Structures are given as structure tokens and as C-alpha cells.
Amino acid sequence: MKLNYKRTVLIGFAFMAILAFWQFYDQVIPYLLEVKFGRDVFESKAFMAMDNVLAVFMLPLFGKLSDKTHTRLGKRTPYILYGTIASVILLCVLAYFERISNFWGFIIVLMLLLIAMATYRSPAVAYMPDVTEKPLRSKGNAIINLVGYIGGIFATILMMFMLKGGEKYVENGEIKIKYPESLSFTPVFLIIAAFMLVAVLIMVLTVKENKVLAETNIKAEEETVDADSKIKLSRPVKMSLILILLSVLLWYTAYNGVTTSFSMYCFNIWGIDLGTSSMYLTVATVAAIAAFVPLGLLSSKIGRKKAVLFGIVLMTVCYTVAIFVSADVVTKAPWLMYVMFGIIGIGWASINVNSFPMVVEMCTGSDVGKYTGYYYTFSMAAQIVTPLLSGWLIKTLPIGYKILFPYAVIFSAASFITMCFVRHGDSKPSSKKAIEEQFAADN
């Protein structure tokens, strides 16, 4: 049994487009809402969380719909292709409303854009498990994430060069940055849109989904287990599923709390601009890319659960260190920032490579899309709660943005506790006999 690396890389182009968008979204949209449109931090977080409320329902819905879809393009490809086309068109319209400073036009189109993105996220992520045997899914997910993060690093480098600068000033004892009114964000919007479209077209034109399914053994496996797909999970497996989904909720609450407020944290606490803050995220992304494949191999040796716990520890330690980083430290010891964000990238990679395969390990082949939807429902639920909760804390507590990293430490540590009690979803076949036993158990 061997992973088809070329095909897995090409399937990962859909995830590349998705991550390019989210990296851009997390960095630019909070700035536009709070600085250009003058909304306070809580209001800004509320606008950013609205799409996630819909996504909680849309992700499992479209995951399940794609499980049952059969077209000449396949079952996942139509959602990925048409969802991307709709998103690209809406992103271009969003750039127009940003340019003319029409706030409500901007918000309405932003919500439509994020709904369009939600229609194909579950199908895009479910594509790899569809064509990859269960024991190889951690390695496959490592490749998918590696390719995806190339999209993330493209977006961060783009912003690093195109949004660098800005005038520093002091207000109420805090260092802030204001970009000149002449600065146009439109080129960034349009380049991200073009990148998304090209990446997905490459995937669609090079990987024929129906042909791949016919060539693999996964289709046969689905037909074998389809009659049993309605069987309920045993109580221990169900408890493990609940615990790992709760862990997903908790570590996303920590991580997304940081990422959605990071650019503004840099403005208000460290006194650095969007370009520099993007540089730190670039380091995290590069570290994650470098670590994905080694971590996928590591999980086959030590197990997925231990690899996830390792990642949680790394991130919790880094969040703790960040609490004590001041603007002086950022200025005098920039190397510390690069080291810290590099470790954060490795930790996040270790979690992502292994947590999703643990969830789909517990389902039958015909339910991959549905369980993918469950996974992303909990991650998106965190992205509903955490912008509102962290925004409320930032607005109401005297320390303001300084609450951000203690907040992340609490939720990250909680995810470690819940993950310790997960007993299923791990997979460590190290021989042909083990692999045969694994498939016998699955069937």
C-alpha cells in the first residue's frame, strides 16, 4: 500500500486556494472594519463571526450532500469548482465596495462571499480521504496541508510587500499605525482572487474524480460498508468522537482567538504594521510547511493522538511566552519572535495533520463528507464564539488586547485535557499484517 503523492498534491490545490483566502481574510478584514470603517473591536468581531453561524449548519449539510452527489465531474469537484467561481466573483465585488468605502455594501458582499466559501470547504477536505486508504490518511493529510499552506504563505508574502509601511503615532499612551488614505487594497483582493481560481482550475483539469475513484480500492470499500453505514457507533467510539470534536472546538477557540486579533494586537501592543505582522505569520507558515511531512511520518511511529498532544503542548508554551513579550522585546530581540512563531507553526501542523484523520477513522467510507462536516462544524463553532468572546474581553477589561494570549493559554490547555481521554481514531499500522488487520477491523 503506497500513497499516490502526485495525485494527493494536485487534490491539495483546492485547499491551497482556501488557505490563501483565509490568510488574507484574517489579516486584512479586521483592519478594514476597525480602521477604515471605524467600527469598535467588539462590533468588528461580531461581523466576522456572523458567517460562521451559517457555516455551522452549511458545512455538515454540504459535506453530506456531496456524499450523495453523482455527476460527470464527480461528487466533490462540482462543489469545489462552482463554489470557487462564485467566491472569486464576490471577492472582486468586495474590492469595489472597499474602494468606494461603502460599508453596508461591503458587509453584505462579505457575508455572501463567506457563505460561498462554506459551500465547498467540506467537499474539498473530504476529497483526499475518498481516494486514500485509512492507514495512509495522516500522510495524505500532511501532503494536503503542505500544499495548502503554500497558499497561506503566498497570501502572507503578498501582504508583506504590498501592505508594508504606515505612519506610527501615539494615542492614549499606545503606539498605533495609520495607513495613508491613498493606499489601495484592491490589488491584494484581485491577486488573491486570481490565485484561487488558477489553483482550483489546475486541480479540476489534472484530476478526474470519477476516474480516480474507479481506479482505487476505496470505491469498493464504500460499496461493501454502505449497507452498514446506518449502524450506530458503539458507546466508547462515540465518546471518543465527542471528546475529539470538543478538543477541536477548544484549540480552535485558542488559535482563532489569536489569529483574528493578531494584526490589531500588533498595532496596539507591539506597534508594528500589517506587513511586519504578516512576516511573523509567514515564519509560522514556512515552519508548518517544513514540518508537515516529517510529522505525518512521525505519527505513523508514535500514533496520531501523541502527535496531537505534542502539538498542543508546543502551542500552549508559545502562547505563555507571548504574554511576556513587550514592544521593547520585539524591537531588541526580533529573533525571539521568529523562533516563537516557528514553533507555533510546527505545533499547529502536528495538530492538523493528525486530528482530522482521527475523526474520519471512526466512520464508514460512504460517510466521509458527513464526518468532515462534523469536524468543521466544531472548528467553525469556535470561530463563532472566540471573536465575540475575545472581542468582548478586549473591550471590557482594563488590559485590553493584553488579554489575548492568556485567553489562548486557557483554551489550549483545556484541549490537552479533553484530548487525553480520546481512546479511538488512532492508527499505527507498521507492517503488511497490521494493515490487513486494520482493514479487517474496518470492514
Kinemage of the C-alpha trace (Angstrom):
@kinemage 1
@onewidth
@group {chain A} dominant
@subgroup {mainchain}
@vectorlist {calphas} color= white
{ca met a 1} P 0.000 0.000 0.000
{ca lys a 2} L 1.526 3.282 -1.122
{ca leu a 3} L 0.340 6.881 -1.131
{ca asn a 4} L -0.057 8.450 -4.583
{ca tyr a 5} L 1.889 11.645 -3.877
{ca lys a 6} L 1.299 13.335 -7.247
{ca arg a 7} L -2.467 12.905 -7.088
{ca thr a 8} L -2.580 13.978 -3.436
{ca val a 9} L -0.598 17.139 -4.231
{ca leu a 10} L -2.969 18.044 -7.046
{ca ile a 11} L -6.042 17.460 -4.861
{ca gly a 12} L -4.384 19.766 -2.330
{ca phe a 13} L -4.635 22.684 -4.765
{ca ala a 14} L -8.254 23.188 -3.652
{ca phe a 15} L -7.067 23.540 -0.059
{ca met a 16} L -4.320 25.878 -1.289
{ca ala a 17} L -6.964 28.250 -2.649
{ca ile a 18} L -8.951 28.056 0.598
{ca leu a 19} L -5.980 28.835 2.855
{ca ala a 20} L -4.829 31.719 0.662
{ca phe a 21} L -8.234 33.298 1.163
{ca trp a 22} L -8.384 32.745 4.935
{ca gln a 23} L -4.875 34.093 5.480
{ca phe a 24} L -5.864 37.230 3.593
{ca tyr a 25} L -9.205 37.417 5.426
{ca asp a 26} L -7.738 37.143 8.937
{ca gln a 27} L -5.162 39.855 8.319
{ca val a 28} L -6.952 42.440 6.172
{ca ile a 29} L -10.640 42.351 7.121
{ca pro a 30} L -10.196 43.259 10.839
{ca tyr a 31} L -8.084 46.261 9.818
{ca leu a 32} L -10.647 47.454 7.287
{ca leu a 33} L -13.526 47.074 9.750
{ca glu a 34} L -11.818 48.771 12.687
{ca val a 35} L -9.652 51.383 10.975
{ca lys a 36} L -11.158 52.193 7.585
{ca phe a 37} L -14.830 51.801 8.564
{ca gly a 38} L -14.365 52.918 12.191
{ca arg a 39} L -16.083 50.009 13.965
{ca asp a 40} L -15.064 49.160 17.536
{ca val a 41} L -13.380 45.875 18.355
{ca phe a 42} L -16.499 44.065 19.590
{ca glu a 43} L -18.570 45.151 16.592
{ca ser a 44} L -15.769 44.096 14.273
{ca lys a 45} L -15.596 40.623 15.854
{ca ala a 46} L -19.381 40.312 15.647
{ca phe a 47} L -19.335 40.973 11.889
{ca met a 48} L -16.535 38.445 11.423
{ca ala a 49} L -18.453 35.794 13.375
{ca met a 50} L -21.772 36.121 11.508
{ca asp a 51} L -20.688 33.935 8.602
{ca asn a 52} L -19.578 31.216 10.985
{ca val a 53} L -23.093 30.933 12.394
{ca leu a 54} L -24.326 29.934 8.936
{ca ala a 55} L -21.260 27.768 8.340
{ca val a 56} L -22.067 25.611 11.386
{ca phe a 57} L -25.143 24.410 9.502
{ca met a 58} L -23.719 24.620 5.984
{ca leu a 59} L -20.532 22.587 6.464
{ca pro a 60} L -22.184 19.302 7.529
{ca leu a 61} L -25.026 19.941 5.077
{ca phe a 62} L -22.774 20.323 2.041
{ca gly a 63} L -20.494 17.544 3.263
{ca lys a 64} L -23.488 15.185 3.389
{ca leu a 65} L -24.877 16.487 0.078
{ca ser a 66} L -21.557 15.844 -1.637
{ca asp a 67} L -21.559 12.265 -0.232
{ca lys a 68} L -24.749 11.647 -2.222
{ca thr a 69} L -23.847 13.648 -5.357
{ca his a 70} L -23.053 11.844 -8.613
{ca thr a 71} L -22.168 13.909 -11.696
{ca arg a 72} L -19.821 13.625 -14.666
{ca leu a 73} L -17.372 15.775 -12.669
{ca gly a 74} L -17.636 13.546 -9.606
{ca lys a 75} L -19.196 14.200 -6.206
{ca arg a 76} L -16.736 16.693 -4.665
{ca thr a 77} L -15.445 18.502 -7.773
{ca pro a 78} L -18.694 20.336 -8.715
{ca tyr a 79} L -18.879 21.972 -5.275
{ca ile a 80} L -15.194 22.929 -5.360
{ca leu a 81} L -15.289 24.352 -8.905
{ca tyr a 82} L -18.545 26.297 -8.778
{ca gly a 83} L -18.026 27.393 -5.172
{ca thr a 84} L -14.632 28.829 -6.096
{ca ile a 85} L -16.004 30.641 -9.156
{ca ala a 86} L -18.742 32.243 -7.033
{ca ser a 87} L -16.205 33.206 -4.346
{ca val a 88} L -13.828 34.783 -6.867
{ca ile a 89} L -16.603 36.901 -8.395
{ca leu a 90} L -17.774 38.053 -4.950
{ca leu a 91} L -14.202 38.842 -3.868
{ca cys a 92} L -13.843 41.178 -6.855
{ca val a 93} L -17.153 42.876 -5.982
{ca leu a 94} L -15.963 43.193 -2.369
{ca ala a 95} L -12.861 45.026 -3.601
{ca tyr a 96} L -15.120 47.529 -5.368
{ca phe a 97} L -17.137 48.326 -2.219
{ca glu a 98} L -13.918 48.648 -0.202
{ca arg a 99} L -12.529 51.080 -2.756
{ca ile a 100} L -15.622 53.332 -2.675
{ca ser a 101} L -15.871 52.982 1.145
{ca asn a 102} L -19.454 51.679 1.093
{ca phe a 103} L -19.716 49.931 4.475
{ca trp a 104} L -23.060 48.141 4.123
{ca gly a 105} L -22.301 47.082 0.562
{ca phe a 106} L -19.000 45.722 1.872
{ca ile a 107} L -20.694 43.796 4.706
{ca ile a 108} L -23.455 42.293 2.542
{ca val a 109} L -20.998 41.091 -0.113
{ca leu a 110} L -18.605 39.826 2.590
{ca met a 111} L -21.367 37.658 4.070
{ca leu a 112} L -22.281 36.291 0.613
{ca leu a 113} L -18.605 35.588 -0.054
{ca leu a 114} L -18.166 33.653 3.174
{ca ile a 115} L -21.324 31.649 2.509
{ca ala a 116} L -19.936 30.744 -0.934
{ca met a 117} L -16.674 29.629 0.697
{ca ala a 118} L -18.618 27.441 3.146
{ca thr a 119} L -20.391 25.533 0.349
{ca tyr a 120} L -17.219 23.777 -0.763
{ca arg a 121} L -14.916 23.565 2.230
{ca ser a 122} L -16.222 20.184 3.433
{ca pro a 123} L -16.223 18.643 -0.079
{ca ala a 124} L -12.666 19.919 -0.669
{ca val a 125} L -11.361 18.388 2.565
{ca ala a 126} L -13.303 15.124 2.079
{ca tyr a 127} L -11.743 14.586 -1.368
{ca met a 128} L -8.443 13.204 -0.028
{ca pro a 129} L -9.973 10.532 2.290
{ca asp a 130} L -12.223 9.470 -0.612
{ca val a 131} L -9.206 8.234 -2.572
{ca thr a 132} L -6.787 7.351 0.247
{ca glu a 133} L -6.733 4.169 2.354
{ca lys a 134} L -7.311 4.734 6.078
{ca pro a 135} L -3.777 3.891 7.315
{ca leu a 136} L -2.319 6.420 4.843
{ca arg a 137} L -4.594 9.340 5.680
{ca ser a 138} L -2.230 11.055 8.136
{ca lys a 139} L 0.453 11.095 5.435
{ca gly a 140} L -2.119 12.188 2.881
{ca asn a 141} L -3.364 14.932 5.181
{ca ala a 142} L 0.233 16.057 5.705
{ca ile a 143} L 0.635 16.491 1.939
{ca ile a 144} L -2.724 18.278 1.646
{ca asn a 145} L -1.755 20.680 4.433
{ca leu a 146} L 1.707 21.251 2.965
{ca val a 147} L 0.210 22.222 -0.396
{ca gly a 148} L -2.499 24.253 1.323
{ca tyr a 149} L -0.042 26.249 3.343
{ca ile a 150} L 1.759 27.244 0.171
{ca gly a 151} L -1.419 29.227 -0.488
{ca gly a 152} L -1.197 30.686 3.008
{ca ile a 153} L 2.423 31.705 2.577
{ca phe a 154} L 1.646 33.215 -0.839
{ca ala a 155} L -1.000 35.428 0.783
{ca thr a 156} L 1.237 36.473 3.692
{ca ile a 157} L 4.185 37.328 1.405
{ca leu a 158} L 1.829 39.260 -0.882
{ca met a 159} L 0.597 41.337 2.066
{ca met a 160} L 4.099 41.663 3.496
{ca phe a 161} L 5.237 43.521 0.360
{ca met a 162} L 2.042 45.323 -0.662
{ca leu a 163} L 0.842 46.496 2.775
{ca lys a 164} L 4.121 47.412 4.442
{ca gly a 165} L 4.580 50.884 5.908
{ca gly a 166} L 2.156 53.236 7.557
{ca glu a 167} L 2.665 56.152 9.913
{ca lys a 168} L 3.189 55.431 13.598
{ca tyr a 169} L 1.606 57.679 16.204
{ca val a 170} L 0.851 57.610 19.930
{ca glu a 171} L -2.713 57.738 21.258
{ca asn a 172} L -3.543 57.355 24.972
{ca gly a 173} L -0.067 56.015 25.585
{ca glu a 174} L -0.382 53.306 22.891
{ca ile a 175} L 1.604 53.086 19.648
{ca lys a 176} L -0.722 52.877 16.648
{ca ile a 177} L -0.332 52.857 12.882
{ca lys a 178} L -2.373 54.568 10.205
{ca tyr a 179} L -2.040 53.839 6.505
{ca pro a 180} L -2.314 56.753 4.069
{ca glu a 181} L -5.770 57.206 2.552
{ca ser a 182} L -4.224 56.804 -0.889
{ca leu a 183} L -3.259 53.171 -0.123
{ca ser a 184} L -5.373 50.815 -2.240
{ca phe a 185} L -6.235 47.326 -1.053
{ca thr a 186} L -7.826 46.471 -4.421
{ca pro a 187} L -4.690 44.845 -5.963
{ca val a 188} L -4.449 42.477 -2.971
{ca phe a 189} L -8.111 41.461 -3.365
{ca leu a 190} L -7.714 40.820 -7.094
{ca ile a 191} L -4.444 38.874 -6.822
{ca ile a 192} L -5.917 36.584 -4.153
{ca ala a 193} L -8.990 36.023 -6.367
{ca ala a 194} L -6.823 35.136 -9.374
{ca phe a 195} L -4.669 32.797 -7.288
{ca met a 196} L -7.754 30.931 -6.017
{ca leu a 197} L -9.197 30.469 -9.500
{ca val a 198} L -5.938 29.254 -11.053
{ca ala a 199} L -5.262 26.781 -8.209
{ca val a 200} L -8.704 25.161 -8.462
{ca leu a 201} L -8.641 25.022 -12.269
{ca ile a 202} L -5.321 23.156 -12.091
{ca met a 203} L -6.907 20.595 -9.762
{ca val a 204} L -10.043 20.163 -11.878
{ca leu a 205} L -8.123 19.811 -15.147
{ca thr a 206} L -5.496 17.368 -13.856
{ca val a 207} L -7.506 15.092 -11.518
{ca lys a 208} L -10.604 13.395 -12.920
{ca glu a 209} L -12.500 12.417 -9.792
{ca asn a 210} L -14.671 9.642 -11.246
{ca lys a 211} L -11.667 8.049 -12.938
{ca val a 212} L -9.619 8.139 -9.732
{ca leu a 213} L -12.437 6.576 -7.693
{ca ala a 214} L -12.749 3.801 -10.267
{ca glu a 215} L -9.000 3.086 -10.086
{ca thr a 216} L -8.731 2.907 -6.289
{ca asn a 217} L -9.982 0.320 -3.828
{ca ile a 218} L -11.799 2.948 -1.805
{ca lys a 219} L -14.873 2.795 -4.047
{ca ala a 220} L -15.124 -0.950 -3.483
{ca glu a 221} L -14.739 -0.402 0.244
{ca glu a 222} L -17.583 2.142 0.202
{ca glu a 223} L -19.882 -0.299 -1.570
{ca thr a 224} L -19.026 -3.005 0.972
{ca val a 225} L -19.754 -0.872 4.021
{ca asp a 226} L -22.604 1.186 2.574
{ca ala a 227} L -25.234 -1.242 3.817
{ca asp a 228} L -23.811 -0.871 7.325
{ca ser a 229} L -23.421 2.918 7.223
{ca lys a 230} L -26.555 3.423 9.272
{ca ile a 231} L -25.199 1.348 12.184
{ca lys a 232} L -24.688 3.489 15.260
{ca leu a 233} L -21.246 3.943 16.742
{ca ser a 234} L -20.528 1.971 19.878
{ca arg a 235} L -20.635 3.997 23.084
{ca pro a 236} L -16.819 4.095 23.584
{ca val a 237} L -16.237 5.187 19.969
{ca lys a 238} L -18.998 7.780 20.211
{ca met a 239} L -17.426 9.149 23.415
{ca ser a 240} L -14.042 9.404 21.681
{ca leu a 241} L -15.680 11.210 18.756
{ca ile a 242} L -17.368 13.686 21.112
{ca leu a 243} L -14.126 14.293 23.017
{ca ile a 244} L -12.013 14.882 19.925
{ca leu a 245} L -14.640 17.235 18.474
{ca leu a 246} L -14.676 19.092 21.805
{ca ser a 247} L -10.870 19.268 21.611
{ca val a 248} L -11.171 20.728 18.098
{ca leu a 249} L -13.555 23.366 19.474
{ca leu a 250} L -11.136 24.279 22.269
{ca trp a 251} L -7.882 24.503 20.309
{ca tyr a 252} L -9.578 26.461 17.518
{ca thr a 253} L -11.007 28.809 20.155
{ca ala a 254} L -7.439 29.460 21.320
{ca tyr a 255} L -5.800 29.655 17.892
{ca asn a 256} L -8.525 31.605 16.096
{ca gly a 257} L -8.764 33.997 19.029
{ca val a 258} L -5.128 34.877 18.344
{ca thr a 259} L -5.247 34.960 14.532
{ca thr a 260} L -8.386 37.103 14.204
{ca ser a 261} L -6.974 39.744 16.554
{ca phe a 262} L -3.282 39.378 15.773
{ca ser a 263} L -2.938 42.265 13.336
{ca met a 264} L -4.681 44.624 15.771
{ca tyr a 265} L -2.670 43.214 18.689
{ca cys a 266} L 0.473 44.096 16.744
{ca phe a 267} L -0.869 47.608 16.133
{ca asn a 268} L -1.862 48.293 19.717
{ca ile a 269} L 0.690 46.387 21.818
{ca trp a 270} L 3.804 45.952 19.694
{ca gly a 271} L 3.434 48.987 17.399
{ca ile a 272} L 4.067 47.156 14.135
{ca asp a 273} L 2.275 47.309 10.782
{ca leu a 274} L 0.361 44.738 8.715
{ca gly a 275} L 3.417 43.930 6.646
{ca thr a 276} L 5.535 43.059 9.682
{ca ser a 277} L 2.766 41.103 11.396
{ca ser a 278} L 2.318 39.160 8.161
{ca met a 279} L 6.039 38.381 8.254
{ca tyr a 280} L 5.629 36.651 11.636
{ca leu a 281} L 2.756 34.600 10.246
{ca thr a 282} L 4.894 33.774 7.224
{ca val a 283} L 7.503 32.256 9.537
{ca ala a 284} L 4.789 30.143 11.196
{ca thr a 285} L 3.533 29.036 7.792
{ca val a 286} L 7.007 28.142 6.499
{ca ala a 287} L 7.713 26.145 9.670
{ca ala a 288} L 4.398 24.310 9.250
{ca ile a 289} L 5.168 23.518 5.608
{ca ala a 290} L 8.595 22.163 6.543
{ca ala a 291} L 7.080 20.067 9.341
{ca phe a 292} L 4.012 18.553 7.652
{ca val a 293} L 5.637 15.545 6.005
{ca pro a 294} L 8.019 14.704 8.906
{ca leu a 295} L 5.066 14.975 11.309
{ca gly a 296} L 2.990 12.698 9.085
{ca leu a 297} L 5.801 10.138 9.239
{ca leu a 298} L 6.227 10.674 12.985
{ca ser a 299} L 2.555 9.934 13.615
{ca ser a 300} L 2.970 6.540 11.945
{ca lys a 301} L 5.602 5.764 14.597
{ca ile a 302} L 4.185 7.277 17.786
{ca gly a 303} L 0.490 7.453 16.880
{ca arg a 304} L -1.836 10.282 15.944
{ca lys a 305} L -3.003 11.041 19.475
{ca lys a 306} L 0.515 11.557 20.853
{ca ala a 307} L 1.362 13.744 17.867
{ca val a 308} L -1.712 15.914 18.540
{ca leu a 309} L -0.831 16.232 22.240
{ca phe a 310} L 2.725 17.188 21.269
{ca gly a 311} L 1.372 19.976 19.070
{ca ile a 312} L -0.923 21.274 21.808
{ca val a 313} L 1.994 21.462 24.264
{ca leu a 314} L 4.138 23.418 21.811
{ca met a 315} L 1.387 25.956 21.146
{ca thr a 316} L 0.447 26.374 24.811
{ca val a 317} L 4.068 27.069 25.723
{ca cys a 318} L 4.356 29.672 22.952
{ca tyr a 319} L 1.124 31.400 23.969
{ca thr a 320} L 2.506 31.581 27.510
{ca val a 321} L 5.799 33.103 26.355
{ca ala a 322} L 3.930 35.671 24.212
{ca ile a 323} L 2.216 37.044 27.329
{ca phe a 324} L 5.556 38.445 28.483
{ca val a 325} L 6.721 39.821 25.110
{ca ser a 326} L 6.720 43.622 25.098
{ca ala a 327} L 7.259 46.144 22.320
{ca asp a 328} L 10.872 46.541 23.527
{ca val a 329} L 11.455 42.803 23.164
{ca val a 330} L 10.031 42.858 19.634
{ca thr a 331} L 12.420 45.711 18.760
{ca lys a 332} L 15.558 44.447 20.520
{ca ala a 333} L 15.201 40.682 20.026
{ca pro a 334} L 13.252 40.080 16.792
{ca trp a 335} L 14.848 36.632 16.551
{ca leu a 336} L 12.751 35.553 19.549
{ca met a 337} L 9.589 36.340 17.586
{ca tyr a 338} L 10.716 34.251 14.632
{ca val a 339} L 11.589 31.312 16.891
{ca met a 340} L 8.278 31.555 18.741
{ca phe a 341} L 6.166 31.718 15.594
{ca gly a 342} L 8.193 28.928 14.016
{ca ile a 343} L 7.335 26.687 16.978
{ca ile a 344} L 3.679 27.753 16.757
{ca gly a 345} L 3.675 26.672 13.108
{ca ile a 346} L 5.125 23.251 13.983
{ca gly a 347} L 2.597 22.779 16.786
{ca trp a 348} L -0.363 23.717 14.597
{ca ala a 349} L 0.908 21.419 11.836
{ca ser a 350} L 1.151 18.480 14.256
{ca ile a 351} L -2.455 19.037 15.368
{ca asn a 352} L -3.874 19.459 11.862
{ca val a 353} L -2.066 16.549 10.248
{ca asn a 354} L -3.487 14.065 12.739
{ca ser a 355} L -6.775 15.329 14.188
{ca phe a 356} L -8.872 15.206 11.004
{ca pro a 357} L -7.796 11.621 10.114
{ca met a 358} L -8.733 10.587 13.680
{ca val a 359} L -12.292 11.802 13.074
{ca val a 360} L -12.786 10.137 9.670
{ca glu a 361} L -11.138 6.963 11.010
{ca met a 362} L -14.318 6.412 13.032
{ca cys a 363} L -16.694 6.497 10.038
{ca thr a 364} L -17.505 4.275 7.071
{ca gly a 365} L -16.330 5.151 3.576
{ca ser a 366} L -19.720 6.454 2.478
{ca asp a 367} L -19.909 8.953 5.353
{ca val a 368} L -16.583 10.764 4.896
{ca gly a 369} L -18.246 14.008 3.796
{ca lys a 370} L -20.652 13.956 6.747
{ca tyr a 371} L -17.888 13.401 9.315
{ca thr a 372} L -15.769 16.036 7.594
{ca gly a 373} L -18.729 18.339 8.140
{ca tyr a 374} L -18.804 17.428 11.846
{ca tyr a 375} L -15.103 18.273 12.160
{ca tyr a 376} L -15.524 21.659 10.522
{ca thr a 377} L -18.776 22.376 12.353
{ca phe a 378} L -16.863 22.325 15.643
{ca ser a 379} L -13.951 24.328 14.261
{ca met a 380} L -16.347 26.923 12.838
{ca ala a 381} L -18.366 26.961 16.076
{ca ala a 382} L -15.147 28.030 17.774
{ca gln a 383} L -14.825 30.794 15.216
{ca ile a 384} L -18.299 31.999 16.179
{ca val a 385} L -17.586 32.044 19.896
{ca thr a 386} L -13.995 33.204 20.008
{ca pro a 387} L -14.197 36.501 18.054
{ca leu a 388} L -17.173 37.570 20.164
{ca leu a 389} L -15.788 36.362 23.489
{ca ser a 390} L -12.237 37.625 22.918
{ca gly a 391} L -13.589 40.893 21.467
{ca trp a 392} L -15.829 41.411 24.497
{ca leu a 393} L -12.908 40.737 26.863
{ca ile a 394} L -10.616 43.088 24.926
{ca lys a 395} L -13.248 45.819 25.020
{ca thr a 396} L -14.316 45.471 28.671
{ca leu a 397} L -11.136 44.537 30.562
{ca pro a 398} L -8.670 47.294 31.530
{ca ile a 399} L -5.740 45.423 29.952
{ca gly a 400} L -7.445 45.441 26.522
{ca tyr a 401} L -5.582 43.451 23.892
{ca lys a 402} L -3.175 42.078 26.507
{ca ile a 403} L -5.832 39.503 27.456
{ca leu a 404} L -5.365 37.795 24.075
{ca phe a 405} L -2.573 35.345 24.901
{ca pro a 406} L -3.757 34.407 28.438
{ca tyr a 407} L -7.099 33.661 26.767
{ca ala a 408} L -5.341 31.362 24.283
{ca val a 409} L -3.408 29.582 27.051
{ca ile a 410} L -6.603 28.690 28.951
{ca phe a 411} L -8.413 27.156 25.976
{ca ser a 412} L -5.333 25.418 24.587
{ca ala a 413} L -4.614 23.777 27.954
{ca ala a 414} L -8.267 22.668 28.156
{ca ser a 415} L -7.962 20.968 24.747
{ca phe a 416} L -4.980 18.980 26.059
{ca ile a 417} L -7.104 17.658 28.934
{ca thr a 418} L -10.015 16.557 26.737
{ca met a 419} L -7.669 15.019 24.156
{ca cys a 420} L -6.052 12.850 26.832
{ca phe a 421} L -9.320 10.921 27.197
{ca val a 422} L -9.727 10.102 23.462
{ca arg a 423} L -9.369 6.339 23.001
{ca his a 424} L -10.224 5.762 19.319
{ca gly a 425} L -9.218 7.079 15.900
{ca asp a 426} L -5.528 6.317 16.263
{ca ser a 427} L -3.820 4.232 13.595
{ca lys a 428} L -0.256 2.912 13.605
{ca pro a 429} L -0.001 0.059 11.093
{ca ser a 430} L 3.685 -0.665 10.643
{ca ser a 431} L 3.563 -3.866 8.640
{ca lys a 432} L 1.570 -5.612 5.946
{ca lys a 433} L -0.066 -7.820 8.578
{ca ala a 434} L -1.079 -4.787 10.631
{ca ile a 435} L -2.573 -3.142 7.570
{ca glu a 436} L -4.569 -6.272 6.716
{ca glu a 437} L -5.815 -6.421 10.322
{ca gln a 438} L -6.775 -2.752 10.152
{ca phe a 439} L -8.924 -3.268 7.052
{ca ala a 440} L -10.481 -6.417 8.534
{ca ala a 441} L -11.495 -4.408 11.601
{ca asp a 442} L -12.830 -1.552 9.476
{ca asn a 443} L -14.996 -3.873 7.389
